Amino acid sequence: MDQDLGWWVRIGLDGWHTRDGPRYRQIAATLADTIERRLVGTGVRLPAERLVAQALGVSRGTAVRAYDDLAQSGLVERRQGAGTFVRPKPPWTHTAHRTPYGPDQPRVTLPAQHARRDRDTIDLSFPVPAGTGHLPLVEPLSLAELGEAADGGHGLGEPAGLRTLREALATHLTHRVGVATSPDQLIVTSGAQQAISLIVEAMVPPGRTIIAGCPAYAGLAAAVALRRGRMVGVPVDHHGIDVHAVDRAASHTHAPVIYVDSAAHDPTGAVLSRLRAERLLSVARRRDALIVEDLSQAGLGLVATAPNGEPARPLVASDTSVIAIGSLSRTFWAGLRIGWLRAPTPLRGRFLRLRAALDLAPSVPAQVMATRLLTAVDTAWYEGVRRALRARRDLLLDCLERRLPAWTPQIPAAGPSTWVTLPLPETDTFAHRAAEDHGIVVTPASALCFDSRHRDALRLSYAASSTTLRAAVDRLADAWEEHNRRRGAGTP
């Protein structure tokens, strides 16, 4: 049932004038909070702009602009002649999604991510879902079911992972990622990071060269450093990794490892084009190179037609010698700590022995939960995730253009983050001050660049809610203003 105007003024818009920014943004932010806190349900009609304007003592144009802001964020829907209505929340904040278990089943509660000491801090440094509210309904776990899943006894399970999870992962890879896979080809890991560590431990003796696009996923360089491997960075553009540069780098070393995140480069969101994929496979064969393909962000494409032409099939779908890895962190929840490794048969036994030596076997509760989640989701759920990400990407880019016009963000074609270049020689100092003085945490380029060529950028995640993203950009703008003021005054 729709709320009357009095309710909106007393509760739904309470305290609107205390917020920062122009009046239309104060009103929009207050209404967004009301919707995010579920004080109003899906389908509720907002009061007419004229009535809101009269009640708040603002112009009708201000109220119209506030409603337009909410519509652009995807929180409300404008229906000509009918009014403005609350839309279903994007999947990363909405919980009422029907699953095979039915809407009336009790929802399992997953533990929340560890909160920072300062709860007011906004963290855009992790390109993963900001919570569990987008996950589908699943049945609660019981101790009896956990014991049954692990075949009773000590509960350690198989070093390769539970058969049921490997079957669910194989179905996911075959039908949603386009990589025909059997359960016996998979090893369950504690996230993609452990998969990378296993590969580096098994395949990278001291001195072996690993070629990767730079900037790159931070965990890769960390794992290689532990083995005293040699990282060589090559450029990445809107078509993905520069294959000509890969070829040149590979020509100067013996049997290198080539790491590529083809579905969505972290942090730029570039998708490897079909032509480059074919050339990369050719280079690998000619240079006797081992390709490690990271598919952690597969399925998170944000454009109907890639700007670089037809996107590539996963490399592993065309060449069985490719080692593929992935994770549920970017789409489901990082707290599950569930990843996977798909290895050629001659290497699988070696990886399994290493995996068992590291921590015996994966966590049974996490595996059971991951199995249920993979089984519960459908095509509509994935489309909802992509739709929510696309709206939040566009919102973040729009906010950056308006508040920080000197910054130059890349427009990601996939994934939950963008790479933003600043007019600075390095961003470490700015990122530190932004966190300490303004409560906004971002990833400076130095954390992702292992060859020191990209020190002038930040990675920003847009996985958070629209309200959080607006507030984040406001804080970044304040931090930028203060940073420039300090530079102008010559103060550190």
C-alpha positions in Angstrom: 0.0 0.0 0.0 1.2 3.5 -0.8 2.3 5.8 2.1 0.5 9.1 2.6 2.3 12.4 2.3 2.4 12.9 6.0 4.4 9.6 6.5 6.9 10.7 3.8 7.5 14.0 5.5 7.7 12.6 9.0 9.7 9.4 8.3 10.6 8.9 4.6 12.2 12.4 4.3 13.1 13.1 7.9 16.3 15.0 8.2 16.7 15.6 4.5 18.0 19.2 5.0 20.9 18.1 7.1 22.6 16.3 4.3 25.4 17.6 2.1 25.1 19.0 -1.4 22.4 20.9 -3.3 18.7 20.4 -2.3 17.8 18.0 -5.0 20.7 15.7 -3.9 19.7 16.0 -0.3 16.2 14.9 -1.1 17.4 12.1 -3.4 19.9 10.8 -0.9 17.3 10.7 1.9 14.8 8.9 -0.3 17.5 6.4 -1.4 18.3 5.6 2.2 14.6 5.1 2.9 14.4 2.6 0.0 17.7 0.9 0.9 16.5 0.4 4.5 13.3 -1.2 3.2 11.0 1.2 4.9 9.0 1.1 1.7 8.5 -2.0 -0.4 8.8 -2.7 -4.1 6.0 -1.1 -6.1 5.2 1.6 -3.6 4.3 4.9 -5.3 6.2 8.0 -4.3 4.2 11.2 -3.6 3.9 13.5 -6.6 6.8 16.0 -7.1 4.4 18.9 -6.6 3.3 17.7 -3.2 6.9 17.0 -2.1 7.9 20.4 -3.2 5.1 22.1 -1.2 5.7 20.0 1.9 9.5 20.7 1.9 9.3 24.3 0.8 11.4 23.8 -2.4 10.7 24.4 -6.0 8.9 21.7 -8.1 12.0 21.6 -10.3 14.1 20.6 -7.3 11.8 17.7 -6.5 11.7 16.6 -10.2 15.5 16.6 -10.4 15.6 14.5 -7.1 13.3 11.9 -8.6 15.3 11.9 -11.9 18.4 11.2 -9.8 16.7 8.2 -8.2 15.5 6.9 -11.6 19.0 7.1 -13.1 20.2 5.1 -10.1 17.7 2.4 -10.8 15.9 2.8 -7.5 12.6 4.0 -8.9 10.7 3.8 -12.1 8.9 6.6 -13.9 5.5 5.6 -15.4 4.0 8.2 -17.6 0.6 9.3 -16.3 0.8 6.9 -13.3 3.6 8.3 -11.1 7.0 7.2 -9.7 7.3 3.7 -8.2 10.0 1.9 -6.1 11.7 -0.7 -8.3 13.0 -4.1 -7.1 16.4 -3.5 -5.7 19.4 -4.5 -7.7 20.4 -8.1 -7.0 23.4 -7.1 -4.8 21.0 -5.6 -2.3 17.8 -7.5 -2.8 17.0 -10.8 -1.0 13.5 -11.8 -2.2 14.5 -13.9 -5.2 12.6 -17.1 -5.9 14.8 -20.2 -6.0 14.2 -23.9 -6.4 13.6 -24.1 -2.7 10.7 -21.7 -2.8 10.2 -18.2 -1.2 8.8 -19.5 2.1 11.9 -21.5 3.1 14.0 -20.0 5.9 17.0 -18.1 4.7 20.4 -19.2 5.9 22.4 -16.4 7.5 26.0 -16.0 6.3 28.4 -14.2 8.6 29.0 -10.6 7.7 32.3 -9.4 6.4 34.5 -8.2 9.2 33.6 -4.6 9.9 36.3 -1.9 10.0 36.8 -0.2 13.3 35.4 3.0 11.9 31.9 2.0 10.7 31.6 5.2 8.8 34.5 4.3 6.4 33.6 3.6 2.8 35.7 0.9 1.2 35.9 0.8 -2.6 39.2 -1.2 -2.6 37.7 -4.7 -3.0 35.9 -5.4 -6.3 33.6 -8.0 -4.8 29.9 -7.9 -3.7 29.4 -5.6 -0.7 27.5 -8.2 1.3 25.3 -11.2 0.9 21.9 -9.6 0.2 22.0 -10.5 -3.5 22.4 -14.2 -2.9 19.5 -16.5 -3.6 17.5 -18.2 -0.9 19.0 -21.5 0.2 18.1 -24.1 2.9 19.9 -23.7 6.2 22.7 -26.1 6.9 22.4 -28.7 9.6 25.2 -30.7 11.3 23.6 -33.9 10.0 23.8 -32.7 6.5 27.4 -31.6 6.9 28.3 -35.1 8.1 26.5 -36.7 5.3 28.2 -34.4 2.7 31.6 -35.5 4.0 30.6 -39.2 4.2 30.7 -39.1 8.0 33.8 -39.7 10.0 36.4 -37.0 10.4 34.9 -34.6 7.9 38.0 -33.8 6.0 36.5 -34.9 2.7 38.4 -35.3 -0.5 41.5 -33.2 -1.3 40.0 -32.3 -4.7 36.8 -31.1 -3.0 33.3 -32.6 -2.5 32.1 -34.4 -5.6 28.7 -32.5 -5.4 30.5 -29.2 -5.6 32.8 -30.2 -8.4 29.7 -31.4 -10.3 28.0 -28.0 -9.7 31.1 -26.2 -10.8 31.4 -28.4 -13.9 27.8 -27.6 -14.8 28.5 -23.9 -14.3 31.6 -23.9 -16.4 30.0 -25.9 -19.2 26.7 -24.1 -19.6 27.5 -20.5 -18.3 31.1 -20.0 -19.1 31.4 -22.1 -22.3 34.1 -24.5 -21.1 33.0 -28.2 -21.4 34.2 -29.6 -18.0 33.9 -32.8 -16.0 34.1 -33.0 -12.2 37.3 -35.0 -12.4 39.1 -32.1 -14.1 38.5 -29.8 -11.2 40.2 -29.1 -7.9 38.4 -27.0 -5.3 40.7 -24.3 -3.7 40.4 -21.7 -1.1 39.7 -18.9 -3.6 41.5 -18.1 -6.8 44.5 -17.0 -4.7 45.2 -20.5 -3.6 44.8 -21.7 -7.1 47.5 -19.2 -8.2 49.7 -20.2 -5.4 49.4 -23.9 -6.3 50.3 -23.2 -9.9 53.3 -21.0 -9.0 54.6 -23.6 -6.5 54.3 -26.4 -9.0 55.3 -24.7 -12.2 57.5 -21.7 -11.3 61.0 -22.6 -10.1 63.2 -19.7 -9.1 64.0 -17.5 -12.1 61.2 -18.7 -14.4 59.5 -15.8 -16.2 55.8 -15.0 -15.8 54.4 -12.6 -18.4 51.2 -10.7 -17.4 49.4 -7.6 -18.3 50.3 -4.7 -16.0 48.6 -3.6 -13.9 47.5 -6.9 -12.6 45.8 -8.8 -9.8 47.9 -8.1 -6.7 47.9 -11.8 -5.5 49.8 -12.9 -8.6 52.9 -10.9 -8.0 52.9 -11.8 -4.3 52.8 -15.5 -5.1 55.6 -15.2 -7.7 57.8 -13.2 -5.3 57.6 -16.0 -2.8 59.0 -18.4 -5.4 61.6 -15.9 -6.6 60.1 -16.0 -10.1 60.6 -13.1 -12.6 57.6 -11.0 -13.4 57.5 -9.2 -16.8 54.7 -6.7 -17.5 53.2 -6.0 -20.9 50.6 -3.3 -21.8 46.8 -3.8 -21.6 44.4 -1.8 -23.7 40.7 -2.0 -24.6 41.3 -5.2 -26.5 42.9 -6.9 -23.6 46.5 -8.0 -23.2 48.9 -6.8 -25.9 49.8 -10.0 -27.7 52.7 -8.5 -29.7 54.3 -7.4 -26.4 53.7 -10.9 -25.0 55.5 -12.4 -28.1 58.5 -10.0 -27.7 58.8 -10.8 -24.0 58.5 -14.5 -24.6 61.2 -14.4 -27.3 63.8 -13.5 -24.6 63.1 -16.3 -22.2 62.7 -20.1 -22.2 59.2 -21.6 -21.7 57.5 -18.7 -19.8 54.2 -18.7 -18.0 51.6 -16.4 -19.5 48.9 -15.2 -17.1 45.8 -13.7 -18.6 42.3 -12.8 -17.2 40.5 -13.0 -20.5 36.9 -12.5 -19.4 37.7 -9.2 -17.6 41.1 -7.8 -16.9 41.6 -6.8 -13.3 41.6 -3.8 -12.8 40.7 -2.2 -16.1 37.7 -4.4 -17.1 39.0 -4.9 -20.6 37.8 -8.1 -22.4 40.2 -10.1 -24.5 39.1 -9.9 -28.2 38.6 -13.0 -30.3 41.4 -12.1 -32.6 43.9 -11.5 -29.8 42.9 -14.8 -28.2 43.7 -16.7 -31.3 47.0 -14.9 -31.6 47.9 -15.5 -28.0 47.3 -19.3 -28.3 49.6 -19.2 -31.4 52.3 -17.4 -29.5 52.1 -19.8 -26.6 52.6 -22.8 -28.9 55.5 -21.2 -30.8 57.2 -20.1 -27.6 56.6 -23.2 -25.6 54.7 -21.2 -23.0 52.2 -22.3 -20.4 49.0 -20.2 -20.3 47.2 -19.7 -17.0 43.7 -18.3 -17.7 41.9 -16.6 -14.8 38.1 -16.8 -15.3 37.1 -15.4 -11.9 35.1 -12.6 -13.6 33.6 -14.7 -16.3 29.9 -13.9 -16.7 30.2 -10.3 -15.6 30.1 -8.7 -19.1 28.4 -5.3 -19.0 27.9 -4.5 -22.7 25.8 -6.3 -25.3 28.5 -5.9 -27.9 32.1 -5.6 -26.8 33.7 -2.3 -27.9 36.6 -4.3 -29.3 34.4 -6.6 -31.5 33.5 -10.2 -30.8 34.7 -11.3 -27.4 36.9 -14.4 -27.2 35.8 -17.8 -26.1 37.7 -18.8 -23.0 41.2 -19.9 -24.1 40.9 -23.2 -22.3 37.8 -24.0 -24.5 40.1 -24.0 -27.5 43.3 -25.5 -26.0 43.2 -28.2 -23.4 46.8 -27.4 -22.3 45.7 -24.2 -20.8 45.3 -24.2 -17.0 42.2 -22.3 -15.9 41.3 -21.0 -12.5 38.4 -19.1 -11.0 36.5 -18.1 -7.9 33.0 -17.4 -6.6 34.2 -14.2 -4.9 33.4 -11.7 -7.7 29.9 -12.9 -8.3 28.7 -14.6 -5.1 30.6 -13.7 -1.9 34.3 -13.5 -1.1 33.7 -14.9 2.4 32.9 -18.3 0.9 36.6 -18.7 0.0 35.7 -21.1 -2.8 37.8 -21.2 -5.9 38.7 -23.8 -8.5 41.5 -25.0 -10.7 41.0 -26.9 -14.0 44.2 -28.7 -15.0 45.3 -30.9 -17.8 45.3 -34.6 -16.7 49.1 -34.9 -16.5 49.3 -32.0 -14.0 46.3 -32.7 -11.9 48.0 -35.3 -9.6 50.8 -32.8 -8.9 48.4 -30.1 -8.0 46.4 -32.4 -5.8 49.4 -33.5 -3.8 50.4 -29.9 -3.2 46.8 -29.0 -2.3 46.7 -31.8 0.3 50.0 -30.8 1.7 48.9 -27.2 2.2 45.6 -27.7 4.2 44.5 -31.3 3.7 41.1 -30.5 2.1 38.7 -27.6 1.6 36.1 -26.6 4.2 33.1 -28.8 4.1 30.5 -26.2 5.2 31.8 -23.7 2.7 31.6 -26.3 -0.1 28.1 -27.3 0.8 27.0 -23.7 0.9 28.7 -23.0 -2.5 27.0 -26.1 -4.0 23.5 -24.9 -2.9 24.1 -21.4 -4.2 25.3 -22.6 -7.6 22.3 -24.9 -7.8 19.9 -22.1 -6.8 20.9 -19.5 -9.3 19.4 -19.2 -12.8 19.8 -17.1 -15.9 17.5 -14.4 -14.5 19.7 -14.1 -11.4 22.9 -13.6 -13.5 21.2 -11.1 -15.7 20.1 -9.2 -12.6 23.7 -9.1 -11.3 24.9 -7.7 -14.6 22.1 -5.2 -14.7 22.9 -4.0 -11.2 26.6 -3.8 -12.0 26.0 -1.9 -15.2 23.8 0.7 -13.4 26.4 1.2 -10.7 29.2 1.5 -13.2 27.3 4.2 -15.1 26.5 6.0 -11.8 30.1 6.0 -10.7 31.4 7.2 -14.0 28.7 10.0 -14.1 29.6 11.1 -10.5 33.3 11.1 -11.3 32.7 13.2 -14.5 30.6 15.8 -12.5 32.7 16.0 -9.3 36.2 15.1 -10.5 36.5 16.2 -14.1 40.3 16.1 -14.0 40.3 12.3 -13.4 40.2 10.0 -16.4 38.4 6.7 -15.8 38.4 3.8 -18.2 35.0 2.5 -19.2 35.1 -1.2 -18.2 33.4 -3.7 -20.5 33.2 -6.3 -17.7 33.8 -6.8 -14.0 33.1 -4.7 -10.9 35.9 -2.1 -11.0 37.3 0.7 -13.1 40.9 2.1 -13.5 41.1 5.8 -13.0 44.1 7.9 -14.0 44.8 11.0 -11.9 47.0 14.1 -12.9 49.6 13.0 -10.4 53.0 11.2 -10.6 51.9 8.7 -7.9 48.6 8.1 -6.0 49.9 6.5 -2.8 50.0 9.7 -0.9 46.5 10.7 -2.0 45.0 7.3 -1.2 46.6 7.4 2.3 45.2 10.8 3.0 41.8 9.9 1.6 41.5 7.0 3.9 42.9 8.7 7.0 41.3 12.1 6.7 38.1 11.4 4.7 37.2 7.8 5.4 37.3 6.6 1.8 39.5 3.5 1.0 40.7 2.9 -2.6 43.5 0.9 -4.2 46.5 2.9 -5.4 48.3 1.9 -8.5 51.4 0.7 -6.7 49.4 -2.2 -5.2 48.6 -3.6 -8.6 51.6 -2.5 -10.8 54.7 -4.7 -10.5 56.8 -2.8 -13.0 56.4 0.8 -11.7 55.0 2.1 -15.0 51.5 2.8 -13.6 51.8 4.8 -10.4 49.3 7.5 -11.4 46.0 5.6 -11.1 43.5 4.2 -8.6 41.2 1.1 -8.8 37.7 1.9 -7.8 35.1 -0.8 -7.1 31.5 -0.1 -8.0 30.0 -3.1 -6.3 28.6 -1.1 -3.5 25.0 0.4 -3.4 24.2 3.6 -5.3 23.9 5.6 -2.1 27.4 4.4 -1.0 28.9 5.2 -4.4 27.6 8.8 -4.3 28.9 9.3 -0.9 32.2 7.8 -1.9 32.7 10.2 -4.8 31.7 13.1 -2.5 34.5 12.1 -0.1 37.0 11.6 -2.9 36.2 15.1 -4.2 36.7 16.5 -0.8 40.0 14.6 -0.4 41.1 15.8 -3.9 40.4 19.4 -3.1 42.4 19.2 0.1 45.2 17.4 -1.7 45.5 20.1 -4.3 45.3 22.8 -1.6 48.2 21.1 0.2 50.2 20.9 -3.0 49.6 24.5 -3.8 50.7 25.5 -0.3 53.8 23.3 -0.5 52.8 21.3 2.6 53.3 17.5 2.8 
